[in-house]
Structures are given as structure tokens and as C-alpha cells.
């Protein structure tokens, strides 16, 4: 888990300008026995998503924020931190090819949820949704875009080609387990 530091004094600056729930969170951070307080990146991102414009400016002035979701995800722990929950696989000890594929599909849905940050606009029929797939005839993996129509396949979709390619690059073994 990535962490950043902030001084106790700086953290106290924002305290009166946040809601009671965030005041409680800040109070918990202030219990750290140090002048430099460690704050997990996932908490910073959560605060940023809940902040108003003035609070966002303060957060941006005091913390280094990654530019995009692809910069924030390096490993599976990052995915779970972004989502706020851990994977509970259907098969805790997958033995068969099918069980491994089902577990991988569960992981792929979590990956898409983390990378998309809640985005999937199924009502927009003009917006591409991207998905990696294994082309068995050529033996290659392709990332393709798809626009909604009557034969839209079920599966795991990413908001952009970049996100789909990044997920494939960083989590190839999960895709391979899914494809079997």
C-alpha cells in the first residue's frame, strides 16, 4: 500500500472544513505518534472523490496525486484498495480449468470495476466499450472496441483501449487463466 506523509499541523488545517465523518478519519490519523502523519493513497483518493472544489484544491496542494487510474494500479493490492474490498473467489482452491476460469472471470470483473471507476454507460449506444480477447485462430491477444447493438457479447469491458491494454499488460496471468 502506497503512503504519503503530511505534517500534523497541515492535517489540522483541513479539519474544520470537512464533514463529521472525515473529521473522525482525520482524528484517527492524528493518533499516529509522530509529527509526520502517514496517509494511504487510497484514503487520499477517497477524500478527493468526496471533496468539494475548495477541499480538492487543498488536497492537491498537500499530496502528490497520480495522473490517471493506470498510474494508480500496479498490482492486485492496488485493485482491492481502489475498490475497498478483497476478492472472495468462488473456488478458494481451484483445481480444474473451469474453476480457474471462473475465478479469473471474478478477478476480471474486479479489474474492470477498478479501472473504470464506476463507469459503464450502457445507455450510450455510440460509445465504444473495450475488451481484450484471445484470437485462437491467430494465437494472439487483441484489444477491440465494441459499440452496443443487438449482438453485444456479455463480458468484461473497459472505458478506453488504454485501460484495457494496461490491465492486460499488468494482469496477463488472470486473462490467461480465464481463456484457459
C-alpha positions as CSV (number, residue, x, y, z in Angstrom):
1,X,0.0,0.0,0.0
2,X,1.4,3.3,-1.0
3,X,1.6,6.1,1.6
4,X,2.4,9.7,1.7
5,X,3.2,12.0,4.6
6,X,1.8,15.2,5.9
7,X,2.6,17.2,8.9
8,X,0.3,17.2,11.9
9,X,-0.1,21.0,11.5
10,X,-1.1,20.7,7.8
11,X,-3.7,18.0,8.6
12,X,-5.2,20.2,11.3
13,X,-5.7,23.0,8.7
14,X,-8.3,21.0,6.8
15,X,-10.1,19.6,9.9
16,X,-12.6,22.4,10.4
17,X,-13.5,22.4,6.7
18,X,-14.7,18.8,6.4
19,X,-17.8,16.9,7.4
20,X,-18.0,15.0,10.7
21,X,-17.2,11.6,9.0
22,X,-14.0,13.0,7.6
23,X,-13.2,14.7,10.9
24,X,-13.4,11.3,12.6
25,X,-11.0,9.9,9.9
26,X,-8.6,12.8,10.5
27,X,-8.7,12.4,14.2
28,X,-7.8,8.7,13.8
29,X,-4.8,9.8,11.7
30,X,-3.7,12.3,14.3
31,X,-3.3,9.4,16.8
32,X,-0.1,8.4,15.0
33,X,2.8,9.1,17.3
34,X,4.8,11.4,15.0
35,X,4.9,14.9,13.6
36,X,4.8,13.4,10.1
37,X,1.5,11.6,9.6
38,X,1.3,8.7,7.1
39,X,-1.7,8.7,4.8
40,X,-2.5,5.8,2.4
41,X,-3.0,6.8,-1.2
42,X,-6.4,5.0,-1.2
43,X,-7.6,7.3,1.6
44,X,-6.4,10.4,-0.3
45,X,-8.2,9.2,-3.4
46,X,-11.4,8.6,-1.4
47,X,-11.1,12.1,0.1
48,X,-10.6,13.6,-3.3
49,X,-13.7,11.9,-4.7
50,X,-15.8,13.2,-1.8
51,X,-14.3,16.7,-1.6
52,X,-15.8,20.0,-2.8
53,X,-13.8,22.3,-5.0
54,X,-12.1,24.1,-2.1
55,X,-11.2,20.9,-0.4
56,X,-9.9,19.4,-3.7
57,X,-7.6,22.4,-4.1
58,X,-6.2,21.8,-0.5
59,X,-5.7,18.1,-1.2
60,X,-3.9,18.8,-4.5
61,X,-1.6,21.3,-2.7
62,X,-0.7,18.8,0.0
63,X,-0.4,15.5,-1.7
64,X,1.1,14.1,-4.9
65,X,-1.8,12.6,-6.9
66,X,-1.3,10.1,-9.7
67,X,-2.5,11.4,-13.1
68,X,-4.6,8.5,-14.1
69,X,-6.1,5.2,-12.9
70,X,-3.5,3.3,-14.9
71,X,-0.8,5.0,-12.8
72,X,-2.5,4.0,-9.6
73,X,-2.8,0.3,-10.4
74,X,0.4,-1.7,-10.3
75,X,-0.6,-4.9,-8.5
76,X,-3.7,-6.7,-7.1
77,X,-3.5,-4.9,-3.7
78,X,-3.9,-1.6,-5.6
79,X,-7.1,-3.0,-7.2
80,X,-8.5,-4.1,-3.9
81,X,-7.6,-0.7,-2.3
82,X,-9.3,1.2,-5.0
83,X,-12.5,-0.9,-4.7
84,X,-12.4,-1.0,-0.9
85,X,-12.9,-4.8,-0.7
86,X,-10.9,-8.0,-1.2
87,X,-11.6,-10.7,-3.7
88,X,-13.8,-13.6,-2.4
89,X,-13.2,-16.2,-5.1
90,X,-15.9,-18.7,-5.9
91,X,-13.3,-21.5,-5.7
92,X,-10.8,-21.0,-2.8
93,X,-8.7,-23.9,-4.1
94,X,-9.4,-24.0,-7.8
95,X,-8.3,-27.4,-9.3
96,X,-9.9,-27.7,-12.7
97,X,-9.5,-25.5,-15.7
98,X,-13.2,-24.4,-15.4
99,X,-12.8,-23.4,-11.7
100,X,-9.6,-21.4,-12.6
101,X,-11.5,-19.7,-15.4
102,X,-14.4,-18.8,-13.1
103,X,-12.1,-17.4,-10.5
104,X,-10.3,-15.4,-13.3
105,X,-13.6,-14.0,-14.5
106,X,-14.4,-12.8,-11.0
107,X,-10.9,-11.1,-10.9
108,X,-11.5,-9.6,-14.4
109,X,-14.8,-8.0,-13.3
110,X,-13.0,-6.5,-10.3
111,X,-10.2,-5.2,-12.6
112,X,-12.8,-3.6,-14.9
113,X,-14.6,-2.0,-11.9
114,X,-11.3,-0.6,-10.6
115,X,-10.0,0.7,-14.0
116,X,-13.4,2.1,-15.0
117,X,-14.0,3.7,-11.6
118,X,-17.7,3.0,-11.8
119,X,-18.1,3.9,-15.5
120,X,-20.2,1.8,-17.8
121,X,-22.7,3.7,-19.7
122,X,-24.9,1.1,-21.3
123,X,-27.4,3.7,-22.4
124,X,-25.0,5.3,-24.8
125,X,-25.2,3.2,-27.9
126,X,-22.5,5.3,-29.7
127,X,-19.8,4.8,-27.0
128,X,-17.2,2.1,-27.5
129,X,-16.5,-0.4,-24.8
130,X,-13.1,-2.1,-25.0
131,X,-12.2,-5.7,-24.2
132,X,-9.2,-7.9,-24.7
133,X,-9.9,-11.2,-26.3
134,X,-7.8,-14.2,-27.4
135,X,-8.0,-14.9,-31.1
136,X,-7.4,-18.7,-31.1
137,X,-7.1,-18.8,-34.9
138,X,-4.1,-16.5,-34.9
139,X,-2.9,-17.3,-31.3
140,X,-2.7,-13.6,-30.4
141,X,-4.4,-11.3,-27.9
142,X,-6.3,-8.3,-29.4
143,X,-7.9,-5.4,-27.7
144,X,-11.0,-4.3,-29.6
145,X,-13.8,-1.8,-29.2
146,X,-17.4,-2.6,-29.4
147,X,-20.5,-0.4,-29.9
148,X,-23.7,-1.6,-28.4
149,X,-26.0,-3.4,-30.7
150,X,-28.3,-6.4,-30.6
151,X,-25.4,-8.9,-30.6
152,X,-23.3,-7.2,-28.0
153,X,-21.4,-10.0,-26.2
154,X,-21.5,-10.4,-22.5
155,X,-18.2,-10.0,-20.8
156,X,-15.8,-7.6,-19.1
157,X,-15.4,-4.1,-20.7
158,X,-13.1,-1.2,-20.2
159,X,-13.8,2.5,-20.8
160,X,-10.8,3.0,-23.1
161,X,-8.4,1.0,-25.2
162,X,-5.6,2.3,-22.9
163,X,-7.2,0.9,-19.8
164,X,-7.9,-2.4,-21.4
165,X,-4.3,-2.7,-22.7
166,X,-2.9,-1.6,-19.3
167,X,-5.0,-4.2,-17.5
168,X,-3.9,-6.9,-19.9
169,X,-0.2,-5.9,-19.6
170,X,-0.2,-5.9,-15.8
171,X,-2.6,-8.8,-15.2
172,X,-1.9,-11.1,-18.1
173,X,-1.9,-14.2,-16.0
174,X,-5.5,-13.6,-14.9
175,X,-6.6,-13.2,-18.6
176,X,-4.7,-16.4,-19.5
177,X,-6.5,-18.3,-16.7
178,X,-9.8,-17.0,-18.0
179,X,-9.1,-18.1,-21.5
180,X,-7.7,-21.4,-20.3
